Amino acid sequence: MTQTDLAGKGALVTGGGSGISLSFVQHLYHAGANVLICDIALHHEAVAWLESIQHSSRVAFRTVDVTDWKQLESAYDEYGHIFGGIPDIVCPGAGIYEPSSPNFWNDQDESFYKMIRINLEHPLKLSRMAIRKFVQTKQPGIIVHVSSTGAQKPSMFTPLYGAAKQGISNFVRCMAGLQDMEDIRVVAVAPGPTMSPLMYDHPEALKLVDQDKDQLCQPDEVGRAMMAVCFDREQFASGTVLEVTHPDCWRQVSLLNDPGPGLNAYTSNRKEGLVAVVAALDADRHSTE
Ligand SMILES: NC(=O)c1ccc[n+]([C@@H]2O[C@H](COP(=O)([O-])OP(=O)(O)OC[C@H]3O[C@@H](n4cnc5c(N)ncnc54)[C@H](O)[C@@H]3O)[C@@H](O)[C@H]2O)c1
């Protein structure tokens, strides 16, 4: 499958209602593919785009909460009802960021870390489902993950996020051999800080950025890299983790002896994040629990 022959092919993209995964949806659509967007909601930018393509029958949206495995399974059934068969390309792109969600330091989750459920567990479970369906139907397939430069940057204020993304990068490398065994290609991008709604809709994330100085990616840059890592088999082997930082700096991340993320992976005001850590530790000191 190459980038130019996606007519008749199809994709299932979680988190496709916004940002980076929406950009991937747009690239897939423009390459001729059918796409099922699975998300809890559509961002107003996605609504505007769907209007601009006159609600093409090649793009469908279903409400799916990726923390619920039954809903993930139903998403496959929905894909079959809408487009027939199974998706050729699966992208577990839904994600949340740590300052803007219940997180390690504010400890607001009740019985599990939602961050880990969404950013780590759902990509693994959706991959397992996809592999089974590809094998059952004897079809080749592509699974593309969204890791992060956060997988390589220890950060005290985003420890769950970093752990999840490091898990994703490792998982993708673990699956590299599926290419030769079953013609299933598992790859990832690892974007640096990206100016998506995850940033600009969330002041607590945006405050880590100096908007005059920092060079953030645009979702479209990452979407283009996702297309490349999916379809350019000569350049990118299965198991590739492709770092993407602005301006269009693509770099394959090595497992061993890697030099670490590019310069633009770091935002100027990241030390602001430590304020919440210090406050949480102070609260712990005075806690009687
Ligand atoms: N923006 C960045 O700086 C950046 C950098 C590196 C990696 N990433 C990763 O890229 C991916 C996309 O992020 P983005 O920047 O486009 O963010 P975004 O907020 O624009 O999009 C994330 C999407 O995930 C969806 N989502 C969240 N929880 C969900 C749930 N329970 N069920 C279904 N959908 C859910 C949201 O509704 C949203 O549409 C994430 O995995 C994120 O970790 C982002």
The ligand as a MOL file (V3000), in Angstrom:
LIG
                    3D

  0  0  0     0  0            999 V3000
M  V30 BEGIN CTAB
M  V30 COUNTS 44 48 0 0 0
M  V30 BEGIN ATOM
M  V30 1 N 0.1990 18.7000 21.3890 0
M  V30 2 C 1.4020 18.2750 21.7620 0
M  V30 3 O 2.2730 19.0600 22.1740 0
M  V30 4 C 1.7530 16.8070 21.6340 0
M  V30 5 C 3.1000 16.4560 21.6160 0
M  V30 6 C 3.4410 15.1110 21.5390 0
M  V30 7 C 2.4590 14.1410 21.4810 0
M  V30 8 N 1.1440 14.5150 21.5020 0 CHG=1
M  V30 9 C 0.1500 13.4470 21.4460 0
M  V30 10 O -0.6410 13.5800 20.2750 0
M  V30 11 C -1.9170 12.9780 20.4960 0
M  V30 12 C -2.9740 13.9680 20.0640 0
M  V30 13 O -2.8400 15.1320 20.8600 0
M  V30 14 P -3.2800 16.5690 20.3350 0
M  V30 15 O -2.1850 17.5090 20.6560 0
M  V30 16 O -3.7850 16.4780 18.9750 0 CHG=-1
M  V30 17 O -4.4460 16.8490 21.3830 0
M  V30 18 P -5.9570 17.2980 21.1860 0
M  V30 19 O -6.4480 17.6370 22.5410 0
M  V30 20 O -6.0560 18.3150 20.1130 0
M  V30 21 O -6.6430 15.9630 20.6650 0
M  V30 22 C -6.8060 14.8540 21.5160 0
M  V30 23 C -8.1120 14.1740 21.1860 0
M  V30 24 O -8.2510 13.0220 22.0320 0
M  V30 25 C -9.5940 12.9600 22.4090 0
M  V30 26 N -9.7930 12.1960 23.6440 0
M  V30 27 C -9.3630 12.4940 24.9030 0
M  V30 28 N -9.8350 11.6000 25.7800 0
M  V30 29 C -10.5600 10.7010 25.0640 0
M  V30 30 C -11.3070 9.5370 25.4060 0
M  V30 31 N -11.4240 9.1030 26.6800 0
M  V30 32 N -11.9200 8.8470 24.4170 0
M  V30 33 C -11.8390 9.2740 23.1340 0
M  V30 34 N -11.1560 10.3730 22.7440 0
M  V30 35 C -10.5400 11.0810 23.7080 0
M  V30 36 C -10.0040 14.4190 22.6270 0
M  V30 37 O -11.4310 14.5670 22.6400 0
M  V30 38 C -9.3240 15.0780 21.4400 0
M  V30 39 O -10.1760 15.0990 20.3090 0
M  V30 40 C -1.9560 12.6180 21.9760 0
M  V30 41 O -1.6630 11.2470 22.1230 0
M  V30 42 C -0.8560 13.4610 22.5770 0
M  V30 43 O -0.3230 12.8980 23.7460 0
M  V30 44 C 0.7760 15.8270 21.5700 0
M  V30 END ATOM
M  V30 BEGIN BOND
M  V30 1 1 1 2
M  V30 2 2 2 3
M  V30 3 1 2 4
M  V30 4 1 4 5
M  V30 5 2 4 44
M  V30 6 2 5 6
M  V30 7 1 6 7
M  V30 8 2 7 8
M  V30 9 1 8 9
M  V30 10 1 8 44
M  V30 11 1 9 10
M  V30 12 1 9 42
M  V30 13 1 10 11
M  V30 14 1 11 12
M  V30 15 1 11 40
M  V30 16 1 12 13
M  V30 17 1 13 14
M  V30 18 2 14 15
M  V30 19 1 14 16
M  V30 20 1 14 17
M  V30 21 1 17 18
M  V30 22 2 18 19
M  V30 23 1 18 20
M  V30 24 1 18 21
M  V30 25 1 21 22
M  V30 26 1 22 23
M  V30 27 1 23 24
M  V30 28 1 23 38
M  V30 29 1 24 25
M  V30 30 1 25 26
M  V30 31 1 25 36
M  V30 32 1 26 27
M  V30 33 1 26 35
M  V30 34 2 27 28
M  V30 35 1 28 29
M  V30 36 1 29 30
M  V30 37 2 29 35
M  V30 38 1 30 31
M  V30 39 2 30 32
M  V30 40 1 32 33
M  V30 41 2 33 34
M  V30 42 1 34 35
M  V30 43 1 36 37
M  V30 44 1 36 38
M  V30 45 1 38 39
M  V30 46 1 40 41
M  V30 47 1 40 42
M  V30 48 1 42 43
M  V30 END BOND
M  V30 END CTAB
M  END
